[in-house]
Amino acid sequence: IRDLGTTLSHLHILWMARCGLSDLDGISSCSSLKELYIAYNNISDLSQLTWLDHLKVLDLEGNNIEDINQMQYLGLCCKLSRLTVEGNLICLKPNAESAEAPDYNYRAEVKKLIPHLEYLDEIPASQT
């Protein structure tokens, strides 16, 4: 990803769905990104996304995000308004060690960690 960012520094939209990505190392070099589509990969660590100041749309559907605390990194992306996380373990329980709890609501938890989010899984984020 780093090579893409150094050559395409003004890239606004990047679609890397179903690429077998396991990490996002080097994504910070794509500092102009506004939309990032990385659905159906093996991504579990979102810390590299904190450097994407212009990111508005992020599709993480069907990845390997097992810990709700990973959403804290996205809370630092102040322009992020649309997020898709369905198909990740965090939709069922807060982390891999937790047992599934019937009162767990991933939408409410994500909204707490990313208060400026407008849409979560294509539904207004205010609807928990």
C-alpha positions in Angstrom: 0.0 0.0 0.0 2.9 2.3 0.8 4.1 2.1 -2.9 0.6 3.2 -4.1 0.6 6.2 -1.8 4.0 7.4 -2.7 3.2 7.3 -6.4 -0.4 8.3 -6.2 -0.3 10.9 -3.5 -3.5 12.7 -4.7 -5.5 9.4 -4.8 -9.0 10.1 -3.3 -10.7 6.7 -3.7 -9.1 3.3 -3.2 -10.9 0.0 -3.8 -9.1 -3.0 -2.5 -11.9 -5.5 -1.6 -11.1 -9.2 -1.7 -7.3 -8.7 -2.1 -6.2 -10.9 0.8 -4.9 -7.9 2.8 -3.9 -8.8 6.3 -2.6 -5.3 7.4 -2.8 -1.7 6.5 0.9 -0.8 6.9 1.8 2.1 4.7 -1.8 3.4 4.2 -0.7 6.7 5.8 1.2 7.5 2.6 -2.3 7.7 0.9 -3.0 10.9 2.9 -5.5 12.3 0.4 -7.8 9.3 0.6 -11.5 10.2 1.1 -13.0 6.8 0.4 -11.4 3.4 1.2 -13.1 0.1 0.3 -11.3 -2.8 1.9 -14.2 -5.3 2.4 -13.6 -9.0 2.6 -9.9 -9.1 3.6 -8.2 -10.3 6.8 -7.7 -6.9 8.5 -7.9 -6.8 12.3 -5.7 -3.8 13.2 -7.1 -0.4 12.3 -4.4 1.8 14.0 -2.9 2.8 10.7 -6.1 4.5 9.6 -5.7 7.3 12.2 -3.4 9.2 9.8 -6.1 9.6 7.1 -7.4 13.0 8.0 -9.7 13.3 4.9 -11.3 9.9 5.1 -15.1 10.1 4.8 -16.2 6.6 3.7 -14.7 3.3 5.0 -15.9 -0.1 4.1 -14.6 -2.8 6.4 -17.3 -5.4 5.8 -16.3 -9.0 6.2 -12.9 -8.5 7.8 -11.4 -9.9 10.9 -12.1 -7.2 13.4 -12.5 -8.9 16.8 -12.2 -6.1 19.3 -14.6 -3.2 19.5 -11.7 -1.0 20.8 -10.3 -0.9 17.3 -13.1 1.6 16.6 -11.3 4.1 18.8 -8.7 4.6 16.0 -11.6 5.5 13.6 -12.8 8.0 16.1 -9.7 10.0 15.3 -10.7 10.2 11.7 -12.7 13.4 12.2 -14.3 13.5 8.8 -15.4 9.9 8.8 -19.2 9.9 8.2 -19.9 6.5 6.6 -18.7 3.2 8.0 -19.5 -0.4 7.2 -18.5 -3.1 9.7 -21.1 -5.8 9.2 -19.7 -9.3 8.9 -17.0 -8.7 11.6 -16.9 -10.5 15.0 -17.5 -7.1 16.7 -21.1 -7.2 15.5 -21.7 -10.3 17.7 -19.6 -9.6 20.7 -17.1 -6.9 22.0 -14.0 -9.0 21.7 -12.8 -12.5 20.9 -12.7 -13.6 24.6 -16.2 -12.4 25.4 -19.2 -14.6 25.4 -22.1 -13.5 23.2 -24.3 -11.3 25.3 -28.0 -10.8 24.3 -27.9 -7.2 25.4 -24.8 -6.3 23.4 -25.5 -3.7 20.7 -22.5 -3.1 18.4 -24.2 -0.1 16.8 -24.4 1.7 20.1 -20.8 0.8 21.0 -19.5 2.0 17.6 -21.5 5.3 17.9 -19.9 5.9 21.4 -16.4 5.5 20.0 -17.1 7.5 16.8 -19.7 10.1 17.8 -19.5 12.1 14.5 -20.5 9.0 12.4 -23.5 9.6 10.3 -24.1 6.2 8.7 -23.2 2.7 10.1 -23.8 -0.2 7.8 -25.8 2.1 5.5 -28.3 2.9 8.3 -28.3 6.3 10.0 -25.9 5.9 13.0 -28.5 7.5 15.3 -30.6 4.4 14.9 -29.2 2.0 17.5 
